[in-house]
């Protein structure tokens, strides 16, 4: 569909495709990106949004701060290894950390469905407090709204956060270079499988706990060690694949990953086999990728291996010559294109 | 992981491919029946490592792809009814009907639920006695036994608000239809290991003999596929045509008798429409008359709702191995996973989706 630049009264997303918002528009895959690229980004276009980062890095009297926001709509509210409260804190803390910032202050907005048990709300609030203490941040503003009852079990949380940037590095997707190595801080897929198992009542031989954790401590160690970080991105809804495809697209660079270097726990792999999921696309809440020059990888790995959230850190790929995109190599000498998912990753029939 | 890692061993796969290279002298076209096998070939890049004499043809074994358009439109009609809860396997909800998919109906307020087992749909029916719960029962012989079990349980418990929208298909008649076509290009088959786990492979002897075609029951991991291909090539080069079983860790000649008994009790063989291909005689499974109370198409009077398929999509030719996805003028242009023209592009097991995902 063609538009003249000064006439955009018509909705830029072809109505014939989806006259209404579907769940797939919020899945973090291609439809989410279509919404952002065709509706939000052009409408609010500015130099900060154009960085396509996890948060905005803003100049402030010669200093820089990072600012971000994140909403959480997870069901069930409680799952092995976490809950919506800890997720809401760590999600925003991690987005700030990915900007290279030290997270300081969070706002907390609760949208509560009429009928939610007070005990449930209390448990979530306690969890938020514990998560804030662990991440070293303060809740400094808040808001509460109640919506009309449907099932009486919904709770939505939005947190916004501010952090300070205390170094001179330029950390963003556009700053990656050819030759950069890519490090990941651990194994994949724990959060996505933990939540799905809880939501669907799937039972495995072991309990799979979400990896939900604040990454600012580990990132702080890397910054203190003077590692020349070019980019960081936490692996959330779209998994490793979604994060790398986004970065490759923003930086207009080619990324090659070696699938044999990526760790997936056996029980997670088993669940993925049953459900027909590819671990590269499964959600995480405590994993991130780090882009840095090749001669700094050893130093970075040494720092990460000393930290509990970086014990499984490994180099999994690099930025190389080629058309923008992501390719995954396997043991067989074959390679495949890694694409973003179209909608939500859906369990297969067989 | 046991039973997975050893079948993804790169050295063993490379040795197997070398053996195929040493054995092959003439060009052969070999069809893998199942969409899961197609994806494994492309995901691991094995198609690129094979000698040039081998052409892989991608078969019709994706249950989502072959579900006819009118069944999807019927499911969408049902889901739009306020009294209906429509339960479906996950990958069916994004398959486009004539004008929209089930996710769009859900966005308009339709109660569409993704479930993992038809028995879960029955549980939902128990929890919502004021609603009509319909399970979209698509699939091959692999899913039919579980569908049968749900219907039997519903009958035993006298659950009256539960029914199936059936689009169940059988593999052997489809293989025969492909081989009987004057345009047939298939020299040998890798039969779908999971279907054979349920049904065994005794039905294939007659087909192999009648059409002089080797059939090898084959698994889904890289080494399975390479071993299946090797067995097929050795037969073709040696001028033999028999049924072999590569997937012996799961498949026996007679298959799973209990599962077959369940299917037989609840379903009977019927002619069945395949999306993009048309009607194949005896290729479907319908509810027996004594279970007709659980037939959603009868319950909601949907039999006369007929939908014709658009002509631009060549998925029928792709499913028969007559065309490859990139042969389509619309592939990755007008037709993408976001805007699929046919189900082979949208299903995670569809050949067009596999090419788009791994090869584009």
Contacts between the chains, C-beta under 8 A, distances in Angstrom:
chain1	res1	chain2	res2	distance
A	17	B	338	7.7
A	17	B	339	6.7
A	18	B	104	6.6
A	18	B	107	7.8
A	19	B	104	7.7
A	20	B	104	6.7
A	20	B	107	4.3
A	20	B	108	6.2
A	21	B	107	6.2
A	22	B	103	4.5
A	22	B	104	6.0
A	22	B	106	7.1
A	22	B	107	4.6
A	23	B	103	6.3
A	23	B	106	7.1
A	23	B	107	7.4
A	24	B	94	7.1
A	24	B	103	6.0
A	30	B	337	7.6
A	30	B	338	5.7
A	31	B	338	6.9
A	34	B	338	7.4
A	200	B	116	6.3
A	202	B	116	7.3
A	266	B	1	5.3
A	269	B	1	5.6
A	269	B	4	7.5
A	270	B	1	6.2
A	273	B	1	7.7
A	273	B	4	6.8
A	276	B	91	7.9
A	276	B	348	6.5
A	330	B	10	7.6
A	330	B	44	5.9
A	330	B	45	6.8
A	331	B	8	7.4
A	331	B	9	8.0
A	331	B	10	3.4
A	332	B	10	5.1
A	332	B	13	5.7
A	332	B	14	7.1
A	332	B	44	5.3
A	332	B	45	6.0
A	332	B	46	6.6
A	332	B	49	6.6
A	332	B	222	6.6
A	333	B	10	7.8
A	333	B	14	7.8
A	333	B	45	7.3
A	333	B	49	6.7
A	334	B	44	5.5
A	334	B	45	1.8
A	334	B	46	6.5
A	334	B	48	5.7
A	334	B	49	6.3
A	335	B	45	5.9
A	336	B	42	7.2
A	336	B	43	5.9
A	336	B	44	7.9
A	336	B	45	6.3
A	336	B	357	7.7
A	336	B	358	4.3
A	337	B	357	7.0
A	337	B	358	5.7
A	337	B	359	6.8
A	337	B	360	6.0
A	339	B	356	7.6
A	339	B	357	5.6
A	339	B	360	7.4
A	342	B	94	7.5
A	342	B	337	4.2
A	342	B	338	5.4
A	343	B	94	5.9
A	343	B	103	7.4
A	346	B	90	3.3
A	346	B	91	5.1
A	346	B	93	6.8
A	346	B	94	6.8
A	346	B	114	6.8
A	346	B	348	7.4
A	347	B	89	7.1
A	347	B	90	4.0
A	347	B	91	7.5
A	347	B	114	6.9
A	347	B	116	6.3
A	348	B	89	7.3
A	348	B	90	6.6
A	348	B	91	5.1
A	348	B	348	5.5
A	348	B	349	6.9
A	349	B	63	5.7
A	349	B	64	6.5
A	349	B	89	4.1
A	349	B	90	7.7
A	349	B	91	6.0
A	349	B	92	7.1
A	349	B	138	6.8
A	349	B	139	5.8
A	349	B	143	6.4
A	350	B	36	7.2
A	350	B	63	6.8
A	350	B	139	6.6
A	350	B	140	7.4
A	350	B	142	5.1
A	350	B	143	6.2
A	350	B	194	6.2
